[in-house]
């Protein structure tokens, strides 16, 4: 009976994942900037200037992320600072991996004069480090999972060309099925890598004119 319950729970979780955030959902909402976001595959919200598709630029500068997320303890602040650092590093690496730009850097000193530059800025506006105890008993259903919500934008000079809004919370199967035995920071590190790869995949698909998978 125990095995049946476990199998049922796993199946329910997999069905939920399969229906969550699929491409072409058609969901739209108005962001705090007054622009209309729409869901695209694994990105909760995207907005772009008409005609912009990331092409025509040779460089991306990934700025240091900011955060206005509330931290209630020294430990939470430490985890948040780690998340900011990992977000910048993983976004830089993921954008380098698609080979769309000649350079993706974290210092403007690495960009030659005369380059066509996109600046990528991110703000972590909500952050929870999670808790292993809650994951142990109900992590399969999302309890105790770390949460990170990121609002980002790309601009050329002062003109914002692209905005996005992304949430990640225990995205891996391991975080749900065995999260009670995993470190909070390790789960969130996986979530941040997932976020960065999904954003880079969107940039790559858009530049090539491909639909969401």
C-alpha positions in Angstrom: 0.0 0.0 0.0 2.9 2.4 0.8 4.4 1.8 -2.6 1.1 2.5 -4.3 0.8 5.8 -2.4 4.3 6.8 -3.3 3.8 5.9 -7.0 0.5 7.9 -7.1 2.2 10.9 -5.5 5.1 10.8 -8.0 2.6 10.5 -10.9 0.6 13.5 -9.7 3.8 15.5 -9.4 4.9 14.6 -12.9 1.5 15.5 -14.3 1.7 18.9 -12.6 5.1 19.6 -14.0 4.0 18.6 -17.5 1.2 21.1 -17.4 3.1 23.9 -15.8 4.5 26.7 -17.9 4.2 25.1 -21.3 4.9 27.1 -24.4 2.0 29.1 -25.9 -0.1 29.3 -22.8 -1.4 32.7 -23.9 -1.4 34.1 -20.4 -0.8 37.8 -20.2 -0.5 40.4 -17.4 0.5 44.0 -16.9 3.8 44.5 -15.1 4.6 47.3 -12.7 6.4 49.1 -15.6 3.0 49.3 -17.4 3.9 46.9 -20.2 2.1 43.7 -21.1 3.9 40.5 -20.4 3.0 37.1 -21.9 4.1 33.6 -20.9 6.6 31.9 -23.2 7.4 28.2 -22.5 9.3 28.2 -19.1 9.4 32.0 -18.7 6.5 33.3 -16.7 6.5 36.7 -18.5 8.3 38.3 -21.5 7.9 41.7 -23.2 9.9 42.9 -26.2 10.0 46.0 -28.3 8.4 45.3 -31.7 11.0 44.1 -34.2 13.7 43.4 -31.6 15.2 39.8 -31.8 18.7 40.2 -30.1 20.5 40.2 -33.5 22.8 43.0 -34.6 24.7 43.2 -31.2 28.1 41.8 -30.6 28.4 42.2 -26.9 26.4 41.6 -23.7 27.4 43.2 -20.4 25.8 41.3 -17.5 25.5 43.8 -14.6 25.7 42.9 -10.9 22.2 41.9 -9.8 20.3 44.0 -7.3 17.7 42.9 -4.8 14.9 44.4 -2.8 13.8 41.1 -1.4 13.2 41.0 2.3 15.7 39.0 4.4 14.7 38.2 7.9 18.0 36.8 9.3 21.7 36.9 8.7 21.6 33.4 7.3 18.9 34.5 4.7 21.0 37.5 3.7 24.0 35.3 3.2 22.0 32.9 1.0 20.6 35.8 -1.0 24.1 37.2 -1.6 25.2 33.8 -2.9 22.1 33.7 -5.1 23.0 37.1 -6.6 26.5 36.0 -7.4 25.4 32.7 -8.9 22.7 34.4 -11.0 25.2 36.7 -12.6 27.7 33.9 -13.3 25.1 31.4 -14.6 23.5 34.0 -16.9 26.9 34.9 -18.3 27.8 31.3 -18.9 24.5 30.4 -20.4 24.5 33.3 -22.9 28.1 32.4 -23.8 27.1 28.8 -24.5 24.6 29.8 -27.2 27.4 31.5 -29.3 25.1 34.3 -30.4 27.3 37.1 -29.2 31.0 37.6 -29.7 31.4 38.3 -26.0 29.3 38.1 -22.8 31.2 39.8 -20.0 30.8 41.1 -16.4 33.0 44.1 -16.9 32.6 46.9 -19.4 36.4 47.1 -19.6 36.3 43.8 -21.6 34.2 45.4 -24.4 36.2 47.2 -27.1 35.2 50.7 -28.1 32.7 50.8 -30.9 31.0 47.6 -30.0 27.2 47.2 -30.2 26.3 46.4 -26.6 23.3 45.1 -24.8 23.2 45.5 -21.0 21.5 42.8 -19.0 20.2 43.9 -15.6 18.4 41.8 -13.0 16.7 42.3 -9.7 15.8 39.6 -7.2 12.5 40.9 -5.8 11.5 37.8 -3.8 13.7 35.2 -2.2 13.1 32.3 0.3 16.0 30.0 1.3 13.6 27.1 2.0 13.7 24.6 4.8 14.7 20.9 4.8 12.2 19.9 7.5 9.2 21.0 5.4 10.7 19.4 2.3 11.2 16.1 4.1 7.5 15.8 4.9 5.9 17.6 2.0 8.6 18.6 -0.5 6.9 16.6 -3.2 4.1 19.2 -3.2 6.4 22.2 -3.0 6.6 22.7 0.8 10.0 24.0 2.0 11.4 24.6 -1.5 13.6 27.7 -2.0 12.0 30.4 -4.0 13.7 33.0 -6.3 11.8 35.5 -8.4 13.8 37.7 -10.8 12.8 40.7 -12.9 15.2 41.4 -15.7 15.7 43.7 -18.6 18.0 44.2 -21.6 18.7 47.7 -22.8 20.8 49.3 -25.5 21.9 52.6 -24.1 18.9 54.0 -22.3 16.3 52.2 -24.4 14.9 49.0 -22.8 14.3 46.5 -25.5 13.4 43.3 -23.5 11.9 42.6 -20.1 11.2 39.3 -18.4 9.9 37.9 -15.1 11.0 34.4 -13.9 10.2 32.3 -10.8 12.0 29.1 -9.9 11.3 26.9 -6.8 12.7 23.4 -6.5 12.6 22.7 -10.2 14.5 19.5 -10.2 12.9 16.1 -9.6 15.5 15.5 -6.9 14.4 18.6 -5.0 10.8 17.3 -4.8 11.5 13.6 -4.3 14.6 13.8 -2.0 14.7 17.5 -1.1 14.6 16.7 2.6 18.1 15.3 2.3 19.4 18.2 0.1 21.0 21.5 1.1 18.9 24.6 0.6 21.7 26.4 -1.3 22.3 23.4 -3.6 18.6 23.3 -4.6 18.5 27.0 -5.3 21.8 26.8 -7.2 20.1 24.2 -9.5 17.1 26.5 -9.8 19.3 29.5 -10.8 21.1 27.4 -13.5 17.7 26.3 -14.8 16.6 29.9 -15.0 19.7 31.0 -16.8 19.5 28.2 -19.3 15.8 28.9 -20.0 16.5 32.6 -20.6 19.5 31.8 -22.9 17.3 29.3 -24.8 14.7 32.0 -25.3 17.3 34.5 -26.6 18.6 31.8 -29.0 15.2 30.8 -30.3 14.1 34.4 -30.8 17.3 35.3 -32.7 16.8 32.3 -35.0 13.0 32.9 -35.4 12.2 29.5 -33.9 9.0 28.8 -32.0 8.9 27.7 -28.3 9.4 23.9 -28.0 
